[in-house]
Protein backbone atom coordinates (compact mmCIF):
# COMPACT_ATOMS: atom_id res chain seq x y z
CA UNK A 1 0.00 0.00 0.00
CA UNK A 2 1.24 3.50 -0.89
CA UNK A 3 0.09 6.70 0.80
CA UNK A 4 0.40 10.20 -0.70
CA UNK A 5 -0.81 13.37 0.99
CA UNK A 6 -0.80 17.02 -0.08
CA UNK A 7 -2.45 19.37 2.39
CA UNK A 8 -5.97 18.09 2.98
CA UNK A 9 -5.88 15.75 -0.03
CA UNK A 10 -4.60 12.22 0.23
CA UNK A 11 -4.38 9.24 -2.09
CA UNK A 12 -3.96 5.60 -1.12
CA UNK A 13 -2.74 3.09 -3.67
CA UNK A 14 -3.53 -0.57 -3.03
CA UNK A 15 -2.13 -3.63 -4.75
CA UNK A 16 -4.85 -6.16 -4.10
CA UNK A 17 -8.55 -6.94 -4.45
CA UNK A 18 -11.31 -4.37 -4.19
CA UNK A 19 -12.37 -5.81 -0.82
CA UNK A 20 -9.13 -4.49 0.70
CA UNK A 21 -9.89 -1.00 -0.62
CA UNK A 22 -13.42 -1.11 0.78
CA UNK A 23 -12.10 -2.16 4.19
CA UNK A 24 -9.50 0.62 4.25
CA UNK A 25 -12.14 3.17 3.22
CA UNK A 26 -14.29 2.08 6.15
CA UNK A 27 -11.35 2.48 8.53
CA UNK A 28 -10.59 5.96 7.16
CA UNK A 29 -14.20 7.10 7.64
CA UNK A 30 -14.25 5.77 11.20
CA UNK A 31 -10.87 7.33 12.01
CA UNK A 32 -11.87 10.79 10.73
CA UNK A 33 -15.14 10.66 12.65
CA UNK A 34 -13.58 9.50 15.93
CA UNK A 35 -10.40 11.59 15.74
CA UNK A 36 -11.54 14.83 14.11
CA UNK A 37 -15.32 14.68 14.36
CA UNK A 38 -15.59 14.89 10.58
CA UNK A 39 -18.18 12.70 8.90
CA UNK A 40 -17.23 11.43 5.47
CA UNK A 41 -19.56 9.50 3.23
CA UNK A 42 -18.56 7.00 0.58
CA UNK A 43 -18.85 9.60 -2.19
CA UNK A 44 -16.07 11.65 -0.56
CA UNK A 45 -13.72 8.64 -0.44
CA UNK A 46 -13.95 7.19 -3.93
CA UNK A 47 -12.45 3.92 -5.12
CA UNK A 48 -11.16 3.90 -8.69
CA UNK A 49 -9.11 1.44 -10.68
CA UNK A 50 -5.86 2.69 -12.16
CA UNK A 51 -6.96 1.76 -15.68
CA UNK A 52 -9.89 4.21 -15.48
CA UNK A 53 -7.72 7.09 -14.36
CA UNK A 54 -7.55 8.71 -10.94
CA UNK A 55 -7.92 12.48 -10.63
CA UNK A 56 -5.69 13.93 -7.94
CA UNK A 57 -4.64 17.58 -7.56
CA UNK A 58 -5.60 18.59 -11.13
CA UNK A 59 -3.73 15.57 -12.53
CA UNK A 60 -4.95 12.24 -13.87
CA UNK A 61 -2.94 9.21 -12.79
CA UNK A 62 -3.44 6.19 -15.04
CA UNK A 63 -1.69 3.20 -16.55
CA UNK A 64 -0.75 3.72 -20.16
CA UNK A 65 0.05 0.99 -22.68
CA UNK A 66 3.26 1.60 -24.63
CA UNK A 67 4.76 -0.18 -27.63
CA UNK A 68 8.54 0.22 -27.42
CA UNK A 69 10.84 -0.94 -30.19
CA UNK A 70 13.33 -3.55 -29.01
CA UNK A 71 16.59 -3.85 -30.94
CA UNK A 72 19.11 -6.62 -30.39
CA UNK A 73 21.86 -8.37 -32.27
CA UNK A 74 20.92 -11.86 -33.44
CA UNK A 75 23.15 -14.72 -34.49
CA UNK A 76 25.40 -13.70 -37.33
CA UNK A 77 25.54 -10.05 -36.28
CA UNK A 78 22.17 -9.17 -37.74
CA UNK A 79 20.31 -6.38 -35.92
CA UNK A 80 16.69 -7.33 -35.25
CA UNK A 81 13.94 -4.85 -34.33
CA UNK A 82 10.74 -6.01 -32.68
CA UNK A 83 7.75 -4.20 -31.30
CA UNK A 84 7.09 -4.87 -27.63
CA UNK A 85 4.16 -4.17 -25.34
CA UNK A 86 4.40 -2.71 -21.86
CA UNK A 87 2.63 -0.54 -19.32
CA UNK A 88 3.76 2.76 -17.88
CA UNK A 89 2.43 4.81 -14.99
CA UNK A 90 1.29 8.09 -16.50
CA UNK A 91 0.61 11.42 -14.78
CA UNK A 92 -1.29 13.76 -17.07
CA UNK A 93 -2.50 17.28 -16.33
CA UNK A 94 -6.25 17.71 -16.64
CA UNK A 95 -6.99 20.41 -19.20
CA UNK A 96 -10.65 20.63 -18.17
CA UNK A 97 -9.67 21.23 -14.55
CA UNK A 98 -7.21 23.90 -15.68
CA UNK A 99 -9.95 25.64 -17.69
CA UNK A 100 -12.26 25.44 -14.68
CA UNK A 101 -9.66 27.14 -12.49
CA UNK A 102 -9.11 29.89 -15.07
CA UNK A 103 -12.86 30.40 -15.28
CA UNK A 104 -13.06 30.86 -11.51
CA UNK A 105 -10.32 33.49 -11.75
CA UNK A 106 -12.30 35.16 -14.57
CA UNK A 107 -9.49 34.74 -17.08
CA UNK A 108 -11.65 32.83 -19.58
CA UNK A 109 -15.27 32.20 -20.42
CA UNK A 110 -16.74 29.07 -21.94
CA UNK A 111 -15.85 25.38 -21.63
CA UNK A 112 -15.12 23.68 -24.93
CA UNK A 113 -13.56 26.66 -26.69
CA UNK A 114 -12.59 29.04 -23.85
CA UNK A 115 -12.24 32.70 -24.77
CA UNK A 116 -9.66 34.73 -22.79
CA UNK A 117 -10.98 37.75 -20.90
CA UNK A 118 -9.11 40.99 -20.12
CA UNK A 119 -7.03 40.84 -16.95
CA UNK A 120 -9.02 43.58 -15.22
CA UNK A 121 -7.32 43.31 -11.77
CA UNK A 122 -4.15 44.72 -13.39
CA UNK A 123 -5.97 47.58 -15.12
CA UNK A 124 -4.19 50.36 -13.24
CA UNK A 125 -0.75 48.71 -13.06
CA UNK A 126 2.11 49.56 -15.35
CA UNK A 127 3.08 47.30 -18.21
CA UNK A 128 6.32 46.34 -16.46
CA UNK A 129 4.56 45.43 -13.21
CA UNK A 130 1.78 43.55 -15.00
CA UNK A 131 4.18 41.44 -17.06
CA UNK A 132 6.28 40.73 -13.98
CA UNK A 133 3.29 39.52 -11.95
CA UNK A 134 1.99 37.34 -14.78
CA UNK A 135 5.44 35.80 -15.22
CA UNK A 136 5.42 34.77 -11.57
CA UNK A 137 2.03 33.18 -12.14
CA UNK A 138 3.28 31.29 -15.21
CA UNK A 139 6.38 30.09 -13.36
CA UNK A 140 4.12 28.74 -10.63
CA UNK A 141 1.97 26.92 -13.20
CA UNK A 142 5.04 25.46 -14.92
CA UNK A 143 6.30 24.18 -11.57
CA UNK A 144 2.86 22.83 -10.60
CA UNK A 145 2.70 20.73 -13.78
CA UNK A 146 6.35 19.75 -13.54
CA UNK A 147 5.72 16.00 -13.57
CA UNK A 148 2.84 15.95 -16.06
CA UNK A 149 3.41 14.07 -19.31
CA UNK A 150 1.67 16.87 -21.21
CA UNK A 151 3.54 19.66 -19.44
CA UNK A 152 4.36 21.51 -22.65
CA UNK A 153 0.75 21.43 -23.81
CA UNK A 154 -0.83 22.53 -20.53
CA UNK A 155 1.74 25.26 -19.81
CA UNK A 156 1.44 26.44 -23.41
CA UNK A 157 -2.31 26.75 -22.92
CA UNK A 158 -1.78 28.73 -19.69
CA UNK A 159 0.68 31.03 -21.46
CA UNK A 160 -1.78 31.56 -24.32
CA UNK A 161 -4.56 32.51 -21.89
CA UNK A 162 -2.35 34.92 -19.94
CA UNK A 163 -0.84 36.49 -23.04
CA UNK A 164 -4.23 36.93 -24.71
CA UNK A 165 -5.73 38.30 -21.51
CA UNK A 166 -2.94 40.87 -21.22
CA UNK A 167 -3.24 41.79 -24.89
CA UNK A 168 -6.94 42.51 -24.42
CA UNK A 169 -6.15 44.52 -21.31
CA UNK A 170 -3.51 46.59 -23.12
CA UNK A 171 -5.81 47.08 -26.09
CA UNK A 172 -8.38 48.64 -23.78
CA UNK A 173 -5.87 50.63 -21.73
CA UNK A 174 -3.94 52.10 -24.67
CA UNK A 175 -6.97 52.35 -26.99
CA UNK A 176 -5.57 50.04 -29.64
CA UNK A 177 -8.94 48.33 -30.32
CA UNK A 178 -7.58 44.82 -30.99
CA UNK A 179 -5.03 42.25 -29.84
CA UNK A 180 -3.42 42.27 -33.28
CA UNK A 181 -2.40 45.92 -32.88
CA UNK A 182 -1.02 45.20 -29.43
CA UNK A 183 1.09 42.32 -30.75
CA UNK A 184 2.26 44.47 -33.66
CA UNK A 185 3.60 47.16 -31.33
CA UNK A 186 4.60 45.16 -28.25
CA UNK A 187 5.63 41.96 -30.12
CA UNK A 188 4.42 38.46 -29.37
CA UNK A 189 5.88 38.41 -25.86
CA UNK A 190 4.58 41.91 -25.00
CA UNK A 191 8.08 43.13 -24.11
CA UNK A 192 8.07 46.36 -26.13
CA UNK A 193 6.62 49.44 -24.44
CA UNK A 194 3.14 50.66 -25.25
CA UNK A 195 2.40 54.36 -25.02
CA UNK A 196 -0.82 55.98 -23.94
CA UNK A 197 -0.36 59.01 -26.16
CA UNK A 198 1.02 59.63 -29.63
CA UNK A 199 2.58 62.90 -28.47
CA UNK A 200 6.01 63.08 -30.09
CA UNK A 201 7.31 65.42 -27.38
CA UNK A 202 7.10 62.62 -24.79
CA UNK A 203 10.51 61.15 -23.92
CA UNK A 204 11.41 57.78 -25.35
CA UNK A 205 11.12 54.69 -23.16
CA UNK A 206 14.82 53.89 -23.64
CA UNK A 207 15.77 57.33 -22.30
CA UNK A 208 13.48 56.97 -19.30
CA UNK A 209 14.86 53.49 -18.62
CA UNK A 210 18.42 54.77 -18.79
CA UNK A 211 17.60 57.51 -16.29
CA UNK A 212 15.97 54.97 -13.97
CA UNK A 213 12.55 56.61 -14.16
CA UNK A 214 10.75 53.48 -15.37
CA UNK A 215 11.10 49.76 -14.75
CA UNK A 216 12.33 47.35 -17.38
CA UNK A 217 9.53 45.47 -19.12
CA UNK A 218 9.90 41.71 -18.90
CA UNK A 219 8.78 39.59 -21.81
CA UNK A 220 5.86 37.30 -21.02
CA UNK A 221 7.31 33.83 -20.65
CA UNK A 222 6.61 30.75 -22.77
CA UNK A 223 5.60 32.65 -25.90
CA UNK A 224 6.90 29.69 -27.96
CA UNK A 225 6.57 25.97 -27.31
CA UNK A 226 10.35 25.58 -27.48
CA UNK A 227 10.68 27.80 -24.39
CA UNK A 228 8.46 25.57 -22.25
CA UNK A 229 10.37 22.98 -20.18
CA UNK A 230 9.62 19.32 -20.75
CA UNK A 231 8.29 16.88 -18.19
CA UNK A 232 10.69 16.12 -15.35
CA UNK A 233 11.26 12.37 -15.27
CA UNK A 234 13.92 12.52 -12.54
CA UNK A 235 13.15 9.79 -9.98
CA UNK A 236 12.47 10.88 -6.42
CA UNK A 237 15.17 10.00 -3.89
CA UNK A 238 14.37 7.43 -1.25
CA UNK A 239 12.52 8.83 1.78
CA UNK A 240 11.83 12.06 -0.12
CA UNK A 241 9.77 14.60 1.84
CA UNK A 242 8.05 17.61 0.19
CA UNK A 243 9.09 21.07 1.35
CA UNK A 244 5.70 21.89 2.87
CA UNK A 245 5.74 18.58 4.77
CA UNK A 246 9.21 19.36 6.11
CA UNK A 247 8.02 22.76 7.34
CA UNK A 248 5.03 21.19 9.09
CA UNK A 249 7.28 18.67 10.82
CA UNK A 250 9.59 21.44 12.02
CA UNK A 251 6.60 23.37 13.30
CA UNK A 252 5.34 20.33 15.21
CA UNK A 253 8.77 19.86 16.77
CA UNK A 254 8.81 23.49 17.88
CA UNK A 255 5.58 22.87 19.79
CA UNK A 256 7.54 20.58 22.12
CA UNK A 257 8.78 22.77 25.05
CA UNK A 258 11.82 20.57 25.64
CA UNK A 259 12.99 20.81 22.04
CA UNK A 260 12.31 24.56 21.97
CA UNK A 261 14.40 25.14 25.11
CA UNK A 262 17.30 23.12 23.69
CA UNK A 263 17.11 25.06 20.43
CA UNK A 264 16.99 28.35 22.33
CA UNK A 265 20.09 27.44 24.37
CA UNK A 266 22.02 26.38 21.27
CA UNK A 267 21.21 29.70 19.58
CA UNK A 268 22.40 31.60 22.65
CA UNK A 269 25.68 29.67 22.70
CA UNK A 270 26.33 30.63 19.09
C-alpha positions as CSV (number, residue, x, y, z in Angstrom):
1,X,0.0,0.0,0.0
2,X,1.2,3.5,-0.9
3,X,0.1,6.7,0.8
4,X,0.4,10.2,-0.7
5,X,-0.8,13.4,1.0
6,X,-0.8,17.0,-0.1
7,X,-2.4,19.4,2.4
8,X,-6.0,18.1,3.0
9,X,-5.9,15.8,0.0
10,X,-4.6,12.2,0.2
11,X,-4.4,9.2,-2.1
12,X,-4.0,5.6,-1.1
13,X,-2.7,3.1,-3.7
14,X,-3.5,-0.6,-3.0
15,X,-2.1,-3.6,-4.8
16,X,-4.8,-6.2,-4.1
17,X,-8.5,-6.9,-4.4
18,X,-11.3,-4.4,-4.2
19,X,-12.4,-5.8,-0.8
20,X,-9.1,-4.5,0.7
21,X,-9.9,-1.0,-0.6
22,X,-13.4,-1.1,0.8
23,X,-12.1,-2.2,4.2
24,X,-9.5,0.6,4.2
25,X,-12.1,3.2,3.2
26,X,-14.3,2.1,6.2
27,X,-11.3,2.5,8.5
28,X,-10.6,6.0,7.2
29,X,-14.2,7.1,7.6
30,X,-14.3,5.8,11.2
31,X,-10.9,7.3,12.0
32,X,-11.9,10.8,10.7
33,X,-15.1,10.7,12.6
34,X,-13.6,9.5,15.9
35,X,-10.4,11.6,15.7
36,X,-11.5,14.8,14.1
37,X,-15.3,14.7,14.4
38,X,-15.6,14.9,10.6
39,X,-18.2,12.7,8.9
40,X,-17.2,11.4,5.5
41,X,-19.6,9.5,3.2
42,X,-18.6,7.0,0.6
43,X,-18.9,9.6,-2.2
44,X,-16.1,11.7,-0.6
45,X,-13.7,8.6,-0.4
46,X,-13.9,7.2,-3.9
47,X,-12.5,3.9,-5.1
48,X,-11.2,3.9,-8.7
49,X,-9.1,1.4,-10.7
50,X,-5.9,2.7,-12.2
51,X,-7.0,1.8,-15.7
52,X,-9.9,4.2,-15.5
53,X,-7.7,7.1,-14.4
54,X,-7.6,8.7,-10.9
55,X,-7.9,12.5,-10.6
56,X,-5.7,13.9,-7.9
57,X,-4.6,17.6,-7.6
58,X,-5.6,18.6,-11.1
59,X,-3.7,15.6,-12.5
60,X,-5.0,12.2,-13.9
61,X,-2.9,9.2,-12.8
62,X,-3.4,6.2,-15.0
63,X,-1.7,3.2,-16.5
64,X,-0.7,3.7,-20.2
65,X,0.1,1.0,-22.7
66,X,3.3,1.6,-24.6
67,X,4.8,-0.2,-27.6
68,X,8.5,0.2,-27.4
69,X,10.8,-0.9,-30.2
70,X,13.3,-3.6,-29.0
71,X,16.6,-3.8,-30.9
72,X,19.1,-6.6,-30.4
73,X,21.9,-8.4,-32.3
74,X,20.9,-11.9,-33.4
75,X,23.1,-14.7,-34.5
76,X,25.4,-13.7,-37.3
77,X,25.5,-10.1,-36.3
78,X,22.2,-9.2,-37.7
79,X,20.3,-6.4,-35.9
80,X,16.7,-7.3,-35.3
81,X,13.9,-4.8,-34.3
82,X,10.7,-6.0,-32.7
83,X,7.7,-4.2,-31.3
84,X,7.1,-4.9,-27.6
85,X,4.2,-4.2,-25.3
86,X,4.4,-2.7,-21.9
87,X,2.6,-0.5,-19.3
88,X,3.8,2.8,-17.9
89,X,2.4,4.8,-15.0
90,X,1.3,8.1,-16.5
91,X,0.6,11.4,-14.8
92,X,-1.3,13.8,-17.1
93,X,-2.5,17.3,-16.3
94,X,-6.3,17.7,-16.6
95,X,-7.0,20.4,-19.2
96,X,-10.7,20.6,-18.2
97,X,-9.7,21.2,-14.6
98,X,-7.2,23.9,-15.7
99,X,-9.9,25.6,-17.7
100,X,-12.3,25.4,-14.7
101,X,-9.7,27.1,-12.5
102,X,-9.1,29.9,-15.1
103,X,-12.9,30.4,-15.3
104,X,-13.1,30.9,-11.5
105,X,-10.3,33.5,-11.7
106,X,-12.3,35.2,-14.6
107,X,-9.5,34.7,-17.1
108,X,-11.6,32.8,-19.6
109,X,-15.3,32.2,-20.4
110,X,-16.7,29.1,-21.9
111,X,-15.9,25.4,-21.6
112,X,-15.1,23.7,-24.9
113,X,-13.6,26.7,-26.7
114,X,-12.6,29.0,-23.9
115,X,-12.2,32.7,-24.8
116,X,-9.7,34.7,-22.8
117,X,-11.0,37.7,-20.9
118,X,-9.1,41.0,-20.1
119,X,-7.0,40.8,-17.0
120,X,-9.0,43.6,-15.2
121,X,-7.3,43.3,-11.8
122,X,-4.1,44.7,-13.4
123,X,-6.0,47.6,-15.1
124,X,-4.2,50.4,-13.2
125,X,-0.8,48.7,-13.1
126,X,2.1,49.6,-15.4
127,X,3.1,47.3,-18.2
128,X,6.3,46.3,-16.5
129,X,4.6,45.4,-13.2
130,X,1.8,43.6,-15.0
131,X,4.2,41.4,-17.1
132,X,6.3,40.7,-14.0
133,X,3.3,39.5,-12.0
134,X,2.0,37.3,-14.8
135,X,5.4,35.8,-15.2
136,X,5.4,34.8,-11.6
137,X,2.0,33.2,-12.1
138,X,3.3,31.3,-15.2
139,X,6.4,30.1,-13.4
140,X,4.1,28.7,-10.6
141,X,2.0,26.9,-13.2
142,X,5.0,25.5,-14.9
143,X,6.3,24.2,-11.6
144,X,2.9,22.8,-10.6
145,X,2.7,20.7,-13.8
146,X,6.4,19.8,-13.5
147,X,5.7,16.0,-13.6
148,X,2.8,15.9,-16.1
149,X,3.4,14.1,-19.3
150,X,1.7,16.9,-21.2
151,X,3.5,19.7,-19.4
152,X,4.4,21.5,-22.6
153,X,0.7,21.4,-23.8
154,X,-0.8,22.5,-20.5
155,X,1.7,25.3,-19.8
156,X,1.4,26.4,-23.4
157,X,-2.3,26.8,-22.9
158,X,-1.8,28.7,-19.7
159,X,0.7,31.0,-21.5
160,X,-1.8,31.6,-24.3
161,X,-4.6,32.5,-21.9
162,X,-2.4,34.9,-19.9
163,X,-0.8,36.5,-23.0
164,X,-4.2,36.9,-24.7
165,X,-5.7,38.3,-21.5
166,X,-2.9,40.9,-21.2
167,X,-3.2,41.8,-24.9
168,X,-6.9,42.5,-24.4
169,X,-6.1,44.5,-21.3
170,X,-3.5,46.6,-23.1
171,X,-5.8,47.1,-26.1
172,X,-8.4,48.6,-23.8
173,X,-5.9,50.6,-21.7
174,X,-3.9,52.1,-24.7
175,X,-7.0,52.3,-27.0
176,X,-5.6,50.0,-29.6
177,X,-8.9,48.3,-30.3
178,X,-7.6,44.8,-31.0
179,X,-5.0,42.3,-29.8
180,X,-3.4,42.3,-33.3
181,X,-2.4,45.9,-32.9
182,X,-1.0,45.2,-29.4
183,X,1.1,42.3,-30.8
184,X,2.3,44.5,-33.7
185,X,3.6,47.2,-31.3
186,X,4.6,45.2,-28.3
187,X,5.6,42.0,-30.1
188,X,4.4,38.5,-29.4
189,X,5.9,38.4,-25.9
190,X,4.6,41.9,-25.0
191,X,8.1,43.1,-24.1
192,X,8.1,46.4,-26.1
193,X,6.6,49.4,-24.4
194,X,3.1,50.7,-25.2
195,X,2.4,54.4,-25.0
196,X,-0.8,56.0,-23.9
197,X,-0.4,59.0,-26.2
198,X,1.0,59.6,-29.6
199,X,2.6,62.9,-28.5
200,X,6.0,63.1,-30.1
201,X,7.3,65.4,-27.4
202,X,7.1,62.6,-24.8
203,X,10.5,61.1,-23.9
204,X,11.4,57.8,-25.3
205,X,11.1,54.7,-23.2
206,X,14.8,53.9,-23.6
207,X,15.8,57.3,-22.3
208,X,13.5,57.0,-19.3
209,X,14.9,53.5,-18.6
210,X,18.4,54.8,-18.8
211,X,17.6,57.5,-16.3
212,X,16.0,55.0,-14.0
213,X,12.5,56.6,-14.2
214,X,10.7,53.5,-15.4
215,X,11.1,49.8,-14.7
216,X,12.3,47.4,-17.4
217,X,9.5,45.5,-19.1
218,X,9.9,41.7,-18.9
219,X,8.8,39.6,-21.8
220,X,5.9,37.3,-21.0
221,X,7.3,33.8,-20.7
222,X,6.6,30.8,-22.8
223,X,5.6,32.7,-25.9
224,X,6.9,29.7,-28.0
225,X,6.6,26.0,-27.3
226,X,10.4,25.6,-27.5
227,X,10.7,27.8,-24.4
228,X,8.5,25.6,-22.2
229,X,10.4,23.0,-20.2
230,X,9.6,19.3,-20.7
231,X,8.3,16.9,-18.2
232,X,10.7,16.1,-15.3
233,X,11.3,12.4,-15.3
234,X,13.9,12.5,-12.5
235,X,13.2,9.8,-10.0
236,X,12.5,10.9,-6.4
237,X,15.2,10.0,-3.9
238,X,14.4,7.4,-1.3
239,X,12.5,8.8,1.8
240,X,11.8,12.1,-0.1
241,X,9.8,14.6,1.8
242,X,8.0,17.6,0.2
243,X,9.1,21.1,1.4
244,X,5.7,21.9,2.9
245,X,5.7,18.6,4.8
246,X,9.2,19.4,6.1
247,X,8.0,22.8,7.3
248,X,5.0,21.2,9.1
249,X,7.3,18.7,10.8
250,X,9.6,21.4,12.0
251,X,6.6,23.4,13.3
252,X,5.3,20.3,15.2
253,X,8.8,19.9,16.8
254,X,8.8,23.5,17.9
255,X,5.6,22.9,19.8
256,X,7.5,20.6,22.1
257,X,8.8,22.8,25.0
258,X,11.8,20.6,25.6
259,X,13.0,20.8,22.0
260,X,12.3,24.6,22.0
261,X,14.4,25.1,25.1
262,X,17.3,23.1,23.7
263,X,17.1,25.1,20.4
264,X,17.0,28.4,22.3
265,X,20.1,27.4,24.4
266,X,22.0,26.4,21.3
267,X,21.2,29.7,19.6
268,X,22.4,31.6,22.7
269,X,25.7,29.7,22.7
270,X,26.3,30.6,19.1
